[in-house]
Amino acid sequence: MATLKQRLVQQAMSEGFDACKLCRPWDVPLVPERLAAFIDRGYHGQMDWLAERQTWRANPAALWPEARTVIMLAESYTPKDDPMATLGQRDVGTVSVYAQNKDYHDTVKKRLKRLARWLIAEAGGEVKVFVDTAPVPEKPLGQASGLGWQGKHTNLVSRDLGSWFFIGSVFTTLDLETDPAEVDHCGSCRACLDICPTDAFPAPHQLDARRCISYLTIEHKGPVDEDLRTRMGNRIYGCDDCLAVCPWNKFAVEAREVKYHARDDLKAPKLADLAMLDDAAFREKFSGSPIKRIGRDRFVRNVLYAVGNSGDPTLSAVAGELCNDPDPTVAEAARWAVKRLRDAANGLA
């Protein structure tokens, strides 16, 4: 007769997850020191919530003291097409793979809740589910459970799934059998560090979010430093460079969930069309998308940086239309784009 853990893993697979591993909430003893160093150096930028909830994020056992086991789940979102194919294309933007369709938080959380209800029905106990929505150190817990290891880019890497997978967790008061922690398999490879357009990695396993394009396009409010915006290229929401070059992706399997397959209009969206979105059109276009979270103004700011970096003089009129936008950051980005395109046309950029 299969053990409860074996049945749990089988149920997780039937729910659509690609891996299921278990650890204890206290199996991440290095997190407090590393998180404190990250915040002390100011690497968190404007993400004040990291500092405000540092106590919980540093110690998962403090988040819910009654929890005895953490069930870590992985779900692949590996893209069908090359995620870097649109980089450098002058008239289109590049959207991070995970944001090219539905918001994964909703999909993963539904799976987690179904799995949690199954566990309660089978064995009782109490549960809490998390998917990037609470102060939980998911990547360290992922390594502690054996789900993968934190690569030099700080993201989780799996020998079976590569770099393209979402993480979710189920905390439970049940005392279940755990799995051995995963060890680092990066070796001497530094492809993820060398590819970064903004030099956001001060050292292997360290990320300065203030220089990371994912942070700059999603979390950062207000204007981006000009030196960094020129390095953003045409990345208008997130950045996949460090994930895309990981050699372990040769083992990745294409996402089974159709909600993670790219929408046709987000594979290579036209910058001219995106720049003209007003608030209502933005909300309609990105309904159900993680992009909706950053709002029209921040998104159009990103698009205008891409316009300015495009070197395409036909986009000057598009940027010119927004030079007096009601949002001051958008207006400044538009004026910068116009000047940069003018300079490029005159051989000055």
C-alpha positions in Angstrom: 0.0 0.0 0.0 1.4 3.4 -1.0 2.5 5.7 1.8 0.8 9.0 2.3 3.8 10.8 0.8 3.7 8.6 -2.3 0.0 9.2 -2.8 0.6 13.0 -2.2 3.2 13.1 -5.0 1.0 11.1 -7.3 -1.9 13.5 -6.6 0.3 16.5 -7.2 1.3 15.1 -10.6 -2.4 14.5 -11.5 -3.2 18.1 -10.5 -0.7 19.3 -13.2 2.5 19.9 -11.2 5.8 18.6 -12.6 7.6 18.0 -9.3 6.8 17.6 -5.7 9.4 17.6 -2.9 9.2 18.1 0.9 11.2 19.8 3.6 10.9 21.3 7.1 10.1 25.0 7.6 13.4 25.4 9.5 15.6 23.8 6.8 16.9 27.1 5.6 19.3 28.3 8.3 21.4 30.5 5.9 18.4 32.7 4.9 18.5 35.2 7.8 22.1 36.2 7.2 21.8 36.3 3.4 18.6 38.3 3.5 20.0 40.8 6.0 23.1 41.3 3.8 20.8 41.8 0.7 18.8 44.5 2.5 21.8 46.2 4.2 23.4 46.7 0.8 20.2 48.3 -0.5 19.9 45.7 -3.2 16.1 45.5 -2.7 15.7 49.0 -4.1 12.1 50.3 -3.7 10.8 46.9 -2.5 10.3 48.1 1.0 8.0 45.1 1.8 11.1 42.9 1.8 12.6 44.8 4.7 9.2 45.3 6.5 8.6 41.5 6.5 12.2 40.5 6.9 11.5 38.5 10.1 9.0 36.3 8.5 10.8 35.9 5.2 14.0 35.0 7.0 12.4 32.3 9.1 9.4 30.3 7.6 8.9 28.6 10.9 8.0 32.0 12.4 5.4 32.6 9.7 3.3 29.7 11.0 4.9 28.1 14.1 2.5 25.1 14.0 3.7 24.0 10.5 5.8 20.8 10.5 6.3 20.2 6.7 6.5 22.3 3.6 5.4 20.7 0.4 7.2 22.4 -2.5 5.6 22.2 -6.0 7.0 23.1 -9.4 5.1 23.7 -12.6 6.8 24.1 -16.0 6.2 27.1 -18.2 8.9 26.4 -20.7 8.3 28.4 -23.9 7.9 26.8 -27.3 9.8 29.6 -29.1 13.2 31.2 -28.4 12.5 33.8 -25.7 15.4 36.0 -27.0 14.2 36.0 -30.6 12.7 39.5 -30.4 15.7 41.2 -28.8 17.0 43.8 -31.1 14.0 43.9 -33.4 13.5 47.6 -33.7 9.7 48.0 -33.9 8.6 45.4 -31.3 8.8 44.8 -27.6 10.0 41.8 -25.6 7.8 40.5 -22.8 9.0 38.0 -20.3 7.8 34.5 -21.1 5.8 34.1 -17.9 3.7 37.2 -18.7 2.8 36.3 -22.2 -0.6 34.9 -21.2 -2.6 34.4 -18.0 -1.3 35.3 -14.5 0.3 32.2 -13.2 -0.6 33.1 -9.6 -4.2 32.3 -10.2 -3.5 29.0 -12.0 -0.9 27.7 -9.5 -2.9 28.7 -6.5 -6.0 26.8 -7.7 -3.9 23.7 -8.1 -2.3 24.2 -4.6 -5.8 24.6 -3.0 -7.0 21.4 -4.7 -4.0 19.5 -3.5 -4.4 20.9 0.0 -8.0 19.9 0.2 -7.0 16.4 -0.9 -4.4 16.2 1.8 -6.9 17.2 4.5 -9.4 14.7 3.3 -6.7 11.9 3.3 -4.9 12.7 6.6 -6.4 15.7 8.4 -4.2 18.4 9.8 -4.2 22.1 8.8 -2.7 23.7 5.7 -1.8 27.1 4.2 -0.9 27.6 0.5 1.5 30.2 -0.9 2.6 31.2 -4.4 4.7 34.4 -4.4 2.0 36.2 -2.3 3.5 36.1 1.2 6.9 36.5 2.9 8.0 33.0 2.1 11.6 32.2 1.0 10.4 30.0 -1.8 13.7 29.5 -3.6 15.7 28.5 -0.5 12.9 26.2 0.5 12.9 24.8 -3.0 16.6 23.9 -2.6 16.1 22.5 0.9 13.3 20.2 -0.4 15.4 19.0 -3.4 13.2 20.7 -6.0 16.3 22.4 -7.5 19.2 24.6 -6.5 19.7 28.4 -6.6 21.9 29.1 -9.5 24.4 31.9 -9.8 21.5 34.1 -11.0 19.8 33.3 -7.7 16.9 31.6 -9.5 16.0 28.0 -8.9 17.4 25.5 -11.4 16.3 21.9 -11.8 18.1 19.0 -13.4 14.7 17.9 -14.8 13.0 21.2 -15.6 15.8 23.6 -16.3 15.1 27.2 -15.3 11.5 27.5 -16.6 9.1 26.6 -13.7 6.9 28.3 -11.2 7.1 27.5 -7.5 4.3 27.1 -5.0 4.1 25.7 -1.5 1.7 24.0 0.9 2.6 24.4 4.6 1.0 21.7 6.8 0.9 20.7 10.4 1.3 17.1 9.3 4.7 15.5 9.9 5.5 14.0 6.5 8.7 12.3 5.2 11.1 14.8 3.7 13.5 14.7 0.7 17.2 15.4 0.7 18.3 18.9 -0.3 19.6 19.5 -3.8 23.2 20.5 -4.3 24.7 23.1 -6.7 25.3 21.8 -10.2 26.4 25.1 -11.8 30.1 24.2 -11.7 32.3 26.8 -13.5 29.5 28.0 -15.8 28.8 31.7 -15.6 26.6 32.1 -18.7 23.8 33.7 -16.7 26.2 36.3 -15.1 27.8 37.2 -18.4 24.6 37.7 -20.4 23.1 40.3 -18.0 22.6 43.6 -20.0 22.8 45.7 -16.9 25.5 43.9 -14.8 23.0 43.2 -12.1 25.1 40.4 -10.4 27.9 41.9 -8.2 29.1 38.3 -7.7 27.8 34.7 -8.2 24.6 34.1 -6.2 24.2 37.8 -5.5 21.6 40.1 -7.3 21.4 43.8 -7.1 17.7 44.3 -7.9 18.3 48.0 -8.5 20.1 47.1 -11.8 17.9 44.1 -12.8 15.6 44.8 -15.8 12.8 42.7 -14.3 12.9 44.9 -11.2 13.2 48.1 -13.3 10.3 47.3 -15.6 7.9 45.9 -12.9 8.8 47.2 -9.4 10.6 50.5 -9.9 8.4 53.6 -9.7 9.4 56.8 -11.5 12.1 57.4 -14.1 14.9 54.9 -14.6 18.5 56.1 -14.6 19.5 56.9 -18.2 22.5 54.6 -18.2 20.2 51.7 -17.3 17.3 52.6 -19.6 19.7 52.5 -22.6 20.7 49.0 -21.6 17.1 47.8 -21.3 16.9 47.5 -25.1 13.3 46.6 -26.1 12.5 44.6 -22.9 9.2 46.2 -21.8 8.2 43.8 -19.1 10.7 41.6 -17.3 13.8 40.0 -18.6 14.6 36.3 -19.4 18.2 36.5 -20.5 19.8 34.8 -17.5 17.2 32.1 -17.6 17.3 31.5 -21.3 21.0 30.9 -21.5 21.1 28.2 -18.7 22.5 25.0 -20.1 20.2 22.9 -17.9 17.3 24.1 -20.1 18.2 21.3 -22.5 16.2 19.0 -20.1 13.2 21.4 -19.9 9.9 20.2 -21.2 7.4 22.5 -22.9 4.6 23.8 -20.7 1.5 21.5 -20.6 -0.8 24.2 -19.3 -2.2 26.2 -22.3 -2.6 29.2 -20.1 1.2 29.5 -20.2 1.4 29.4 -24.0 2.1 32.8 -25.5 -0.7 34.9 -26.8 -0.1 35.7 -30.5 -0.3 39.5 -29.8 2.4 39.3 -27.1 5.0 37.3 -28.9 6.3 40.3 -30.7 4.0 43.3 -29.9 4.4 46.4 -31.9 5.8 49.3 -29.9 3.7 51.9 -31.7 0.5 50.1 -30.7 1.5 49.7 -27.1 2.6 53.3 -26.7 -0.9 54.5 -27.6 -2.7 52.6 -25.0 -4.8 54.7 -22.6 -5.8 53.4 -19.2 -9.0 51.8 -20.4 -7.4 50.1 -23.4 -4.5 48.9 -21.2 -6.8 47.3 -18.7 -8.8 45.6 -21.5 -5.8 44.3 -23.3 -4.1 42.9 -20.2 -7.1 41.7 -18.3 -6.1 38.5 -16.5 -2.4 39.2 -17.2 0.3 39.8 -14.7 1.2 42.9 -16.7 -2.0 44.6 -15.5 -0.5 44.9 -12.0 2.0 47.6 -13.0 -0.6 49.9 -14.5 -0.7 51.8 -17.8 1.7 54.6 -16.9 4.6 52.3 -15.8 4.1 50.0 -18.8 4.0 52.9 -21.3 7.1 54.3 -19.7 8.8 51.0 -20.5 7.5 51.0 -24.0 8.9 54.5 -24.5 12.4 53.5 -23.3 12.2 50.7 -25.9 11.1 53.3 -28.5 14.1 55.5 -27.6 16.5 52.5 -27.9 15.0 51.3 -31.2 16.9 53.7 -33.5 13.8 53.6 -35.7 13.0 57.2 -36.8 9.4 56.2 -37.8 8.7 55.9 -34.1 9.5 59.5 -33.3 5.9 60.6 -34.0 4.6 58.0 -31.6 6.9 59.3 -28.8 6.1 62.9 -29.7 2.4 62.3 -29.0 3.2 61.5 -25.4 5.6 64.4 -24.6 2.7 66.1 -22.7 1.2 63.0 -21.1 -0.6 63.7 -17.8 1.8 61.3 -16.1 5.1 63.1 -15.6 7.2 60.0 -15.8 5.6 59.0 -19.1 6.1 62.5 -20.5 9.8 62.5 -19.5 10.3 59.1 -21.1 8.6 60.4 -24.3 10.8 63.4 -24.5 13.9 61.3 -23.8 12.8 58.9 -26.6 12.3 61.7 -29.1 15.8 63.2 -28.3 17.5 59.8 -28.5 15.9 59.0 -31.8 16.9 62.4 -33.1 20.5 61.9 -31.9 20.6 58.4 -33.5 19.4 59.9 -36.8 22.2 62.5 -36.6 24.8 59.9 -35.7 25.2 61.2 -32.2 23.8 58.2 -30.2 
